[in-house]
Amino acid sequence: MEKIICFDLEGPLSPQDNAYEIFSKIENGKKIFEKISRYDDIKAVKDEEHEPGDTLSLIVPFMLAYGINEEDVFSVSKKAKMVSGTPELVDQLFNKGWEIYIISTSYRPHAYRIGKEIGVPESNIKCTDIDFPDLKKNMSAELENKIFKISEEILSIDSDKKLEELLDSFFFNGLADLGYGNPTDMVEVMGGSRKAGAVKEIIENKETTLKDITVVGDSITDRDMLRMVKEAKGRSIAFNANKFALSNARFGVASLDLRAIKPLVLSEKPVQVAFELERNYEESEGEINKSMIPDMDRVLDEIEGPTPHICYLAEKKKEELEEVIEKHERFRSYVRGEAGKLG
């Protein structure tokens, strides 16, 4: 049986949201990005046909109007750091014979750069393609002016309802009327059901099943991938995750160091390990008895800082899940900074 693990990039491997940081080049850009990201979350929750993560297609007209190009994507990417323990974990998994994949909404220049830094080949990276020169052909002076105006309107909106009404009209009527087209057709983002599809594609010709693989995600774009593997009783891990990921994952890991997932990834009995670690964590008020981790080379000894919180999520009641979400929010905010508040 082949050992396969699929990581989301932004969150589990690198704390930076590359597109969010790109928008810092625009005046009030991060606020504009946050509003569009919020709109994307609203649509993904209300409309099953809307793919979570389509923020990366919705923001493209704005990037084009403000003169952002592929070189900007790459230059911002070069500033991205790794989550603690990422290079070490990837090396350890490679040495144990694991196949490692990245499945990310990230634009290709960023995904490939991060993959290269940690040794994941381009052939094992599923991400979002974008052709700036080709898309720029659809931009007119009239459309650019409209985008500048919409940017100001977005900043002034103070309710989800008004935001949804404004952006529904702009993205799915205004852009088409001005010759750009439907933004979600122009750039197909590797998010939502497409991530789940990528996992299926990866295992299609391999001697393994969804029950045997591991997926690691942290946000709404990972929802479908996490849920699919969870339903197959595979290792579906939400790492420093928000409520969208945690409510669809089988396991939760909150930690400053990615190596905290190792007890779940390497154990033949991850459910038992998760139960034992959570019980021990609660009984000892956060001080895990590391001897409870069988055959893990005392993995948590490698981790500095707060003790990781590891748990089995599949049978959590609503109140219990809310407590886990609070723990993850604290770690997420510390590791990801501003990007942690995005859906």
N, C-alpha and C positions, 0 to 999 in steps of 0.2 A: 504493500500500500504506500502510495506517495504521500509525503508530508508537505502540505501546502498552506501558506498563510497569506492573506490579502489585507493590506493596510490602506486605510484612507491616509492621505498625505498631511493635510493641514489640520493639525490637532494632535494626532498620535505621533507623527514623525517630526513635524516642525511646527512651532507655535504660531508662525506668521501666516496670516491670511494675505496672500500675495496681491490679489485684486484690491482688497481693502487698502493695503499700503500704497498701491499704484495711485489710488484716488487722492492720496495726500498731496499729489502734484497739482491738484485742482483746488482753487479757492473754495473752502467749505466742502471739499470733496468727500471727506469721511462721513460728514453728516448726510450728504446726498446718498452715499453708498448705503448707510445704515437704513435710510428710509426705503430704498429700493429693495434691500434685503428683507426688511420687515414686510413689505408688500409681497414679496416672493413667498414668505412663510404663510401669510394669510391665504394666498391662493392655493398653496400646497395642502393646507389643512381643509379648505372648503371644497376644492375641486380635485377629484381623483385623477383627472387627465393632465393637471398641471404638475410638471416634474419639479420636485424640490431641488434647488441648486440652479434653477434657471436664471438666478441673479446674474450669472456670468454671461448669459446671452443678452439680458435686458440692459446691462451697463455698457455694452459695446458701442451703441450709437453715441453715448456720452463721451466715451474714450476717444472716438474718432473726431467728434466735434471739438474736443479740447486738445487735439493734437498728440494723443498718446499712441505709441506704436509698439512693435514687438521688441525693439531695443529697450524701451522703458520696462517692459515686463521682465526682461532678462536682468537689467541693471538692479531693479528692486529685488529680484530673486537672489542675487548675489549677497544681499544683506541678511538673508534668512538664516536663522540659527536652527539647531536641532534640539528636540526635547532630550533632556538628560537620559543617558543610557541607550539612545537609539543606535549609534554606530556599534556599540558593544553587543547589543542584543542581535542586531542583524548579522554580525560576524559569528556569534555563537550559533545562531540558527543555521547559517550556511555550513558551518563546520559539522553540524549534526545532520546534514543532508536535506535540509528544508529547501523547498522552492519558495521564493519570496516575490510577491507581486504588489504593485501599487495601483490602486483604483481611485482616481481623484477627479474632482471637478476642475482642478487647476488647469490653466492653459499649458500647452505642451512645453514651451521654453522653461517654465518653472518646474514642472514635473520631471522633465529630463535632467535638469541640473541637480535637483535633490537626489534623484535616483543615482546619478553618476557619483555623487559625493559619498553615498553609502554602499555603492557596489551593486545596485539593482539594474540589470541591463534594460535598455530601451524596449526590447521585445517583451518585457514583463511589466510594462507600464501602460495602463489604460487611462486616458485623460481627454481633455477637451482641445480639439483642433480649432485654430483660428487663423484666418488669412487676412491680415490687416490691409494690405494693398488692394485686394479684391473687394473687400467690404467698403473701403473708402470710395470706390467708384459710385456707390449709391448715395453718397452724401452731396447735398447741394447747399448753397449759401442760405437758402430759405430754411432748410432743415436744421442747419447749424444754429440759426437765430432762434428757431423754435425750441431747440434743446436748451439754449441759454435761458430762455424765458421759463421753460418748464423747471429748470434747476432752481430758479428763484421761487417758483410756486411750491415746489416740493419742500423747501426749507421753511415755508410759512405755515404748512399744514400741521394741525395739532390733533387729528383723530384718525383712527384706522379707516373709518368709513369714507372720509373725504380723500384720504390717500388712495384707497382702492378705486374710487370713482375717477379720480384724476388720471391715475396710471393705466387703468383699463382703457380709458378713452385714448390716451396718448400712444400706448404700446400697440394696441390692436385696431386702432382706426387712424390716428394721426400719422404714424410712421408709414402706413400703407399709402395714405393719401399723398404723402410727400415723396413717394418713390423708393422708400427703404424696404418695406415689406414687413412681415411678421418677424420680430427679432428672434423668437424661439425656433423659427425655421432657418434663419440665417446662420446661427451657431448652435450646434447640437451639443449640449452640455452632458458630461459624464456624471450624471447624478440620478438619484431616485431609482426608478425601475431599470435604468440603463446600467447602474452599478450591479444590481442583482443579475442582469443579463450577462454582464462581463464575468461574474463569478461562474455562472453556468457554462459560459464559453471556455473558461480556463480549464474546467474539469471535464469537458466534453469527451476528450480523447485520452483521458488518464484513468488509471486504475484506482479511482477514489470516488467518493460520493459527498454530498453536502454534509452528511453526518460526520465525515472524517476531516473536514477542513476547518480552518480558523479564519474569521474575519474580525477586523478591529476598526471601529469607527467612533465618531463623537457627536454627530449632528444630524439634522433633518435630512441631509443629502444621503446619509448612510442608512436611513430608516428601512428601506425595502431590502437592502442587502442583509442587514442585521436580522430582520424579521424572518426572512427566508431561511437562513441558516439556523436560527433559533427553532423554527417550526420543524426542521429536520433533526433537531437535537444535536446540532454541531456546536462548535466553540464560537459563539457569537458574543463578542466582547465590546462593551461600551467603555471607552477610556476617557476619563475627565470629561464626561459627556453632559449634554443638556437633556431636557426631559424628552425630546423627540427620539433621541437615540436610546436612552435608558428604558423607555417604555416598550421598546421593540427588541431589546437584547436579552440574552440568556444569562450573561455574567456582567458584573460591573467592577471596574478597577479605577480607583482614584489615587493618583500618585504623582509625585514630581519626577519620577523616573520610569521610563517605559519598560524597564526590566521587571517591573512588578507584575507584568502579565505572565511571566514565565511559569509560575506554579500551575496556571490554568492551561497554558499551551503545551507544556511538556508532560504533565501528569496523564496517566491512563484513566484516572478517575477524577476529572475536573470538578464535578458536582460535589463529591465528597470533600475535596480540598477546599472548595469555596465555602461550604457550610462550616467546616472546622475553623477556617481562618476568620470568618465573620463572628462565629460564636466566641472564639478566643479573644478577638479584638474587643468585643463588647464587654466580656467578663473582666478583661484586664484594663479597661478604659483606654484603649488605643495602643497598648503594648503587646504586640503579637508574640506568642511563644513560637519562635522560628523552628523549633524541633517538630512542630506539627506538619511541616512540609516534607513529605517523603521523597527521597532521591532527587532533591532539587539543588544539591550542592550549596545548601543554605543560601539560596538566591537573594533573599532579602537583606543579607549581610552586606551586599554590594551597594545598597541604597542608603544615601545619607538624607537627613531631614526627617519630616513627619512620617510616621508609619503609614504605609499604604492601606486603603480600605478596599478589601476584596470581598465580593459577595455573589450569591446566587440570586438572580432577579426574577426568574420565571414564575415563582410562586408568591411574590411579594403582594401584599394588600396595598390599597391606595395610600394609606397613612404611612406604611413602611417605605413605599417607593418615594414618597415625598421627603422622608428623612435621608434617603440615599441621594436624591437629587440635590439636597442642601449640601451634603458632603462633597459631591462632585463639583458643584458651583464654586466652592471655596478653592479647590485645587485648580479648576479650569481658569478661574480669574487670575490666580497667581501665575500659572504657566503661560497663558495665552494673552494676558493683559486686555487691552481694548477689544481684540478680536473675539474674546470669550463671550461677549454679549450677543454676537451674531448667531442666527438660528442654525 
